[in-house]
Amino acid sequence: MSYAKFIEYILQKENIDYESRSKYFYIQNPISLKNGNSDNNKSAAWYKKSGNLKVFNADTINGKDFISIQELVSYMGWNLDYEKIMKLSIEELKSFYTKNNIKKKKEKPINPPIEVEISESDKKKCLKYMEDRGILGFDDICYPTSTKIFTKNGSHFIKSGICFKYPNGFKKIRYLTNDKKYRFISFGGGGYREFYTIRKDGNKKLILVEGESCGISVAKHVKVDVKCMMNLKNIPDTNSLEDYEEILVLIDHDKFYSVCQGLYKNLVKICNIGCNIEIRPKLMIWLDAGFKAMWDYRTDFNDLHKRGFLDEETIMTGFLSEKSIEKMKKSVDKNNIMWYNQY
């Protein structure tokens, strides 16, 4: 038996920050959050196979730093969710909150990355990547860069990639590598405290997109303001949405049902009363390849944009426009283009 599905459902429902590892979820301690305490660092591991919670340096139940799934569910009040997903029931257990005084060994902090001058050869590679993705033309907020990355032992190395620069100076780097550990890195500006802003012309309507590259692709086809979210679970506490009367939020299709409710609650907190917020999957495409029909979760705005198939109607409705479909049919890239049918 695996508890992974139940755990991730709870983490997203409760808006608990987490990272998925091979055997466990590295998370904010839910016990601390329930009792009104802060956990700015991730202080617990929730194991996928056993369902047990390991607390490193935060609040516990019954004074234990290793808590069973039964105790945790009973204390947190997740019984109905557990029965719904696991098809099992857990009896109410007598559990009480205990502040944990376990001391965590402090590690020497690592210096944050810094930008350095990029070589001409690396710059050309980055520009070629940007050209292939169709994201050139926003030089102040999207440009090639190199960063010096420091390690625990005091050494460092330099990597090059694309910098997405946020209004407050926060920077997210997309490195040109397949190494998942160093594919993205972010630093500076006091953290993720503002949305990535591509266009701000004083419109009353905003398109808020998941992902910077998708946002740039959208901005090239619409005339309203465009901003981007880096993280769907942690929305920045900003006043930059207060001028909008209408916000269209576009997120990946495969995440829509699991995050839309929590995302809406977080956005309402930073928008004016009466603002119309619509949350929708970016694209709602039914794929029929002649042998298997399914929802296409892989294609996004940037995929269509770099092939020349994106337009305003597709963005605003989520369905491929007739113009886009006709372009696909005429494309010489027949080996890579799937044929799309839509509801």
C-alpha positions as CSV (number, residue, x, y, z in Angstrom):
1,M,0.0,0.0,0.0
2,S,1.2,3.5,-0.8
3,Y,-0.1,6.7,0.8
4,A,1.4,9.0,-1.8
5,K,-1.9,9.9,-3.4
6,F,-3.6,10.7,-0.1
7,I,-0.6,12.7,1.1
8,E,-0.3,14.9,-2.0
9,Y,-4.0,15.5,-1.9
10,I,-3.8,16.8,1.7
11,L,-0.7,18.9,1.0
12,Q,-2.4,20.7,-1.9
13,K,-5.7,21.0,-0.2
14,E,-4.1,22.5,3.0
15,N,-1.7,24.6,0.9
16,I,1.3,23.1,2.7
17,D,4.6,23.8,0.9
18,Y,6.4,20.6,-0.1
19,E,9.0,18.9,-2.4
20,S,8.4,15.4,-3.7
21,R,11.4,13.1,-3.1
22,S,11.7,9.4,-4.1
23,K,10.6,8.0,-0.8
24,Y,8.9,10.9,1.0
25,F,7.5,14.4,0.7
26,Y,9.8,17.1,2.3
27,I,7.2,19.5,3.9
28,Q,6.3,22.2,6.2
29,N,5.1,20.6,9.5
30,P,1.3,20.4,9.3
31,I,1.0,20.1,13.1
32,S,2.7,23.5,13.6
33,L,0.6,25.1,10.9
34,K,-2.7,23.7,12.5
35,N,-1.7,25.2,15.9
36,G,-1.0,28.7,14.4
37,N,2.8,28.4,14.5
38,S,5.1,29.3,11.6
39,D,7.3,26.8,9.8
40,N,9.2,29.0,7.3
41,N,11.6,26.0,6.7
42,K,10.5,22.6,5.8
43,S,10.7,20.7,9.1
44,A,9.2,17.3,8.4
45,A,9.3,14.3,6.0
46,W,6.0,12.5,5.2
47,Y,6.8,9.0,3.9
48,K,4.9,7.8,0.9
49,K,4.9,4.1,1.7
50,S,4.2,4.0,5.4
51,G,2.3,7.3,5.7
52,N,4.3,8.1,8.8
53,L,5.5,11.7,9.6
54,K,9.1,12.4,10.7
55,V,9.5,15.7,12.5
56,F,13.0,17.2,12.6
57,N,12.6,20.4,14.5
58,A,9.1,21.5,15.1
59,D,5.8,20.7,16.9
60,T,4.7,17.1,17.5
61,I,1.8,14.9,18.7
62,N,2.1,13.1,22.0
63,G,5.8,14.2,22.3
64,K,7.0,11.9,19.5
65,D,9.1,12.9,16.6
66,F,7.9,9.9,14.5
67,I,4.1,10.0,14.1
68,S,1.9,7.3,12.7
69,I,-0.5,8.0,9.9
70,Q,-3.4,7.1,12.3
71,E,-2.3,9.6,14.9
72,L,-1.7,12.3,12.3
73,V,-5.0,11.9,10.5
74,S,-7.0,11.8,13.8
75,Y,-5.4,14.9,15.2
76,M,-5.5,16.9,12.0
77,G,-9.2,16.0,11.4
78,W,-8.5,14.4,8.0
79,N,-10.7,11.3,8.6
80,L,-13.2,11.9,5.9
81,D,-10.5,12.7,3.3
82,Y,-8.7,9.5,4.4
83,E,-11.8,7.4,4.0
84,K,-12.6,9.0,0.6
85,I,-9.2,8.2,-0.9
86,M,-7.9,5.2,1.0
87,K,-11.3,3.5,1.4
88,L,-10.5,2.9,5.0
89,S,-11.5,4.4,8.3
90,I,-9.5,5.6,11.3
91,E,-10.9,5.7,14.8
92,E,-10.6,8.9,16.7
93,L,-7.5,8.7,18.8
94,K,-6.7,10.7,21.9
95,S,-3.9,12.9,20.6
96,F,-2.6,16.2,22.0
97,Y,-0.2,18.8,20.7
98,T,3.3,18.9,22.1
99,K,5.9,21.5,21.3
100,N,9.1,19.7,20.2
101,N,12.4,20.9,21.5
102,I,14.5,18.6,19.4
103,K,17.6,20.6,18.3
104,K,18.5,20.4,14.7
105,K,22.2,20.6,13.8
106,K,22.9,23.9,12.1
107,E,24.7,23.8,8.8
108,K,26.9,26.5,7.6
109,P,24.9,28.6,5.2
110,I,25.8,28.5,1.5
111,N,26.4,31.8,-0.2
112,P,23.6,32.7,-2.7
113,P,24.4,32.6,-6.4
114,I,25.6,35.7,-8.1
115,E,25.4,36.8,-11.7
116,V,28.7,37.1,-13.6
117,E,29.6,38.1,-17.2
118,I,28.6,35.5,-19.7
119,S,31.0,34.3,-22.4
120,E,30.2,34.9,-26.1
121,S,29.9,31.2,-26.8
122,D,27.4,30.6,-23.9
123,K,25.5,33.7,-24.9
124,K,25.1,32.4,-28.4
125,K,23.8,29.1,-27.1
126,C,21.3,30.9,-24.8
127,L,20.1,33.2,-27.6
128,K,19.6,30.1,-29.9
129,Y,17.5,28.5,-27.2
130,M,15.4,31.7,-26.8
131,E,15.0,32.0,-30.5
132,D,13.8,28.3,-30.8
133,R,11.3,28.9,-28.0
134,G,10.2,32.2,-29.5
135,I,10.8,34.3,-26.3
136,L,13.2,36.9,-27.7
137,G,12.2,40.6,-27.5
138,F,11.9,41.2,-23.8
139,D,15.5,42.1,-23.1
140,D,15.0,43.8,-19.7
141,I,13.3,40.8,-18.1
142,C,14.4,37.8,-20.2
143,Y,18.1,37.6,-21.2
144,P,21.1,35.2,-21.3
145,T,23.3,35.2,-18.2
146,S,25.9,33.2,-16.2
147,T,25.8,32.6,-12.5
148,K,28.4,31.6,-10.0
149,I,27.0,28.8,-7.8
150,F,28.6,28.1,-4.4
151,T,28.9,24.7,-2.8
152,K,28.9,23.5,0.8
153,N,32.7,23.0,0.8
154,G,33.3,26.6,-0.2
155,S,34.1,26.0,-3.9
156,H,32.0,27.2,-6.8
157,F,31.2,26.6,-10.5
158,I,29.7,28.7,-13.2
159,K,26.6,27.8,-15.3
160,S,24.8,29.7,-18.1
161,G,21.1,30.0,-18.8
162,I,18.1,32.3,-19.3
163,C,17.3,34.8,-16.6
164,F,13.7,35.8,-15.9
165,K,13.9,39.0,-13.9
166,Y,11.0,39.9,-11.6
167,P,10.0,43.5,-10.8
168,N,11.5,43.4,-7.3
169,G,14.9,42.1,-8.5
170,F,14.1,38.4,-7.8
171,K,15.7,36.2,-10.5
172,K,14.8,32.8,-11.8
173,I,17.4,31.1,-14.0
174,R,16.6,28.3,-16.5
175,Y,19.9,26.6,-17.2
176,L,20.6,24.8,-20.5
177,T,21.0,21.4,-18.9
178,N,19.1,18.2,-18.5
179,D,20.3,17.8,-14.9
180,K,17.2,18.2,-12.8
181,K,19.2,19.4,-9.8
182,Y,20.5,22.4,-11.7
183,R,17.7,23.0,-14.2
184,F,16.3,26.0,-12.3
185,I,17.6,28.2,-9.6
186,S,16.3,31.4,-8.1
187,F,17.8,34.1,-5.9
188,G,17.8,37.9,-5.0
189,G,15.2,40.6,-4.6
190,G,14.1,39.4,-1.2
191,G,12.5,36.2,-2.7
192,Y,9.4,35.5,-4.6
193,R,7.3,38.4,-3.5
194,E,6.0,39.7,-6.8
195,F,4.6,38.2,-10.0
196,Y,6.7,38.1,-13.1
197,T,5.5,41.1,-15.1
198,I,5.7,41.0,-18.9
199,R,3.2,43.8,-19.8
200,K,1.6,46.5,-17.6
201,D,-0.2,49.1,-19.7
202,G,-2.9,50.1,-17.2
203,N,-5.6,47.7,-18.5
204,K,-8.4,46.6,-16.2
205,K,-8.0,43.0,-17.4
206,L,-5.1,40.8,-16.6
207,I,-4.0,37.4,-17.9
208,L,-2.1,35.5,-15.1
209,V,-0.2,32.6,-16.5
210,E,1.7,29.6,-15.0
211,G,5.3,29.7,-16.3
212,E,7.4,32.6,-17.6
213,S,8.0,31.2,-21.1
214,C,4.3,30.6,-21.6
215,G,3.6,34.1,-20.3
216,I,5.9,35.7,-22.9
217,S,4.3,33.6,-25.6
218,V,0.9,34.8,-24.5
219,A,2.0,38.5,-24.4
220,K,3.0,38.3,-28.1
221,H,-0.6,37.5,-29.1
222,V,-2.8,39.6,-26.7
223,K,-3.1,43.3,-25.9
224,V,-4.1,43.1,-22.2
225,D,-1.7,43.0,-19.2
226,V,0.2,39.8,-18.6
227,K,1.9,38.5,-15.5
228,C,3.2,35.0,-14.5
229,M,3.2,32.8,-11.4
230,M,6.3,30.8,-10.5
231,N,4.7,28.7,-7.9
232,L,1.0,27.8,-7.7
233,K,1.1,26.9,-4.0
234,N,2.8,30.0,-2.8
235,I,1.2,33.2,-4.1
236,P,3.2,36.4,-3.3
237,D,1.7,38.9,-0.9
238,T,1.5,41.8,-3.3
239,N,-0.8,44.7,-4.1
240,S,0.0,44.6,-7.8
241,L,-3.4,43.0,-8.6
242,E,-5.5,45.6,-6.9
243,D,-6.1,47.7,-10.1
244,Y,-7.7,44.8,-12.1
245,E,-11.4,44.2,-12.4
246,E,-11.0,41.0,-14.3
247,I,-8.3,38.3,-14.0
248,L,-8.0,35.3,-16.3
249,V,-5.8,32.7,-14.6
250,L,-4.3,30.0,-16.9
251,I,-2.6,26.9,-15.5
252,D,-1.4,23.6,-16.8
253,H,-4.3,21.2,-17.5
254,D,-3.0,18.3,-15.4
255,K,-2.8,20.4,-12.2
256,F,-6.1,22.2,-12.6
257,Y,-8.4,20.1,-10.5
258,S,-5.9,19.6,-7.6
259,V,-4.9,23.2,-7.2
260,C,-7.6,25.5,-8.5
261,Q,-9.6,25.8,-5.2
262,G,-6.5,26.7,-3.1
263,L,-5.2,29.0,-5.8
264,Y,-8.5,30.9,-5.9
265,K,-8.6,31.3,-2.1
266,N,-5.0,32.7,-2.2
267,L,-5.7,35.1,-5.1
268,V,-8.9,36.5,-3.5
269,K,-6.8,37.7,-0.6
270,I,-4.7,40.0,-2.8
271,C,-7.4,41.2,-5.2
272,N,-10.0,44.0,-4.7
273,I,-13.5,43.0,-3.6
274,G,-15.6,42.4,-6.7
275,C,-12.7,41.4,-9.0
276,N,-13.9,38.7,-11.4
277,I,-11.4,35.8,-11.1
278,E,-11.6,33.0,-13.7
279,I,-9.3,30.0,-13.4
280,R,-9.0,27.7,-16.4
281,P,-6.6,25.1,-17.9
282,K,-4.4,26.8,-20.5
283,L,-5.5,24.4,-23.3
284,M,-8.4,22.0,-23.4
285,I,-7.3,19.8,-26.3
286,W,-8.6,16.3,-27.0
287,L,-6.0,14.3,-28.8
288,D,-7.0,11.7,-31.3
289,A,-3.9,10.1,-32.9
290,G,-6.0,7.5,-34.7
291,F,-5.2,4.7,-32.2
292,K,-5.8,6.3,-28.8
293,A,-7.8,9.2,-27.6
294,M,-6.9,11.2,-24.5
295,W,-6.6,14.7,-23.1
296,D,-3.3,16.3,-24.2
297,Y,-1.6,17.4,-21.0
298,R,1.8,18.0,-22.7
299,T,1.1,20.9,-25.1
300,D,1.2,24.4,-23.7
301,F,1.2,27.9,-25.1
302,N,4.9,28.0,-25.8
303,D,4.7,24.7,-27.7
304,L,2.1,26.2,-30.0
305,H,3.8,29.6,-30.2
306,K,7.2,28.3,-31.3
307,R,5.5,26.3,-34.1
308,G,3.5,29.3,-35.2
309,F,0.1,27.8,-34.2
310,L,-0.8,30.2,-31.3
311,D,-3.3,33.0,-31.6
312,E,-5.4,35.2,-29.4
313,E,-8.6,33.1,-29.8
314,T,-6.7,30.0,-28.7
315,I,-5.4,31.8,-25.6
316,M,-8.7,33.3,-24.6
317,T,-10.9,30.2,-25.1
318,G,-8.4,27.3,-24.4
319,F,-9.5,25.6,-27.6
320,L,-7.5,25.6,-30.9
321,S,-8.9,28.2,-33.3
322,E,-9.9,27.2,-36.8
323,K,-7.0,29.3,-38.0
324,S,-4.6,27.3,-35.8
325,I,-6.0,23.9,-37.0
326,E,-5.7,24.9,-40.6
327,K,-2.1,25.9,-40.1
328,M,-1.4,22.5,-38.5
329,K,-2.9,20.7,-41.5
330,K,-0.7,22.7,-43.9
331,S,2.5,22.2,-41.8
332,V,5.3,20.3,-43.5
333,D,6.3,19.0,-40.0
334,K,3.9,16.1,-40.4
335,N,6.0,13.6,-38.3
336,N,5.8,15.8,-35.2
337,I,2.4,17.2,-35.4
338,M,-0.5,15.3,-33.9
339,W,-4.0,15.8,-35.3
340,Y,-6.3,17.4,-32.8
341,N,-10.1,17.1,-32.3
342,Q,-11.9,19.2,-29.8
343,Y,-15.1,19.2,-27.8
